[in-house]
């Protein structure tokens, strides 16, 4: 056995396990307030699927809060995406790898089929490279083609660390207050033209940015 490869494998295993454990412990400390959560609860109670979209920089809590719900996660093919994919699988997500730049058409087809026939889909519509908080077509187009509603999710952290990354990734500090704001279900006309669909994409982007700002306003 190659000793170097063995050591590398052990370290990778320990690193992944420790990271998963630390994230779970951290997330359990947060005080989460969810507004309009009924919008997804009612859909789930009726056995209806939906596509849930939240910004890449706020994704820690949305991924955690929707674990164990038979959801599909769309994850980039980057090295960071590989780490996230491993965590999501342990949270009982089904994971497909792809993005607007790599594997995009394949991912779109997987999203549409999964939303139609199997379960709900989570997507960060400005990932994996940005621009930050600019909603790309995937979430709207997949909702349109699958015939299921799109739900937008604004996420606010009262106390947080902000990383110097393209998405200004936010990590809420231990015991922080967290606010989630769910939109009402948004149905996209399957017969909408390219221009009409583009207009919906722009409207959803502006709506999600507004929800994001509102989620981040906490009382002093």
Protein Blocks (a to p, Z undefined) as FASTA:
>chain_A
ZZklmmmmmmmmmmmmmmmmmmmmmmmmpccddehklmmmmmmmnopacdddddfklmmm
mmmmmgonopacdddfbfklmmmmmmmmmnopacdeddfknoklmmmmmmmmmmmmmmcc
dddfkbcnbpehiacfklmmmmmmnopacdddddddfbdcdddbfkopacddehiacddd
ddddddddfkbcfklmmmmmmmmmmmmmmmmmmmmpccZZ
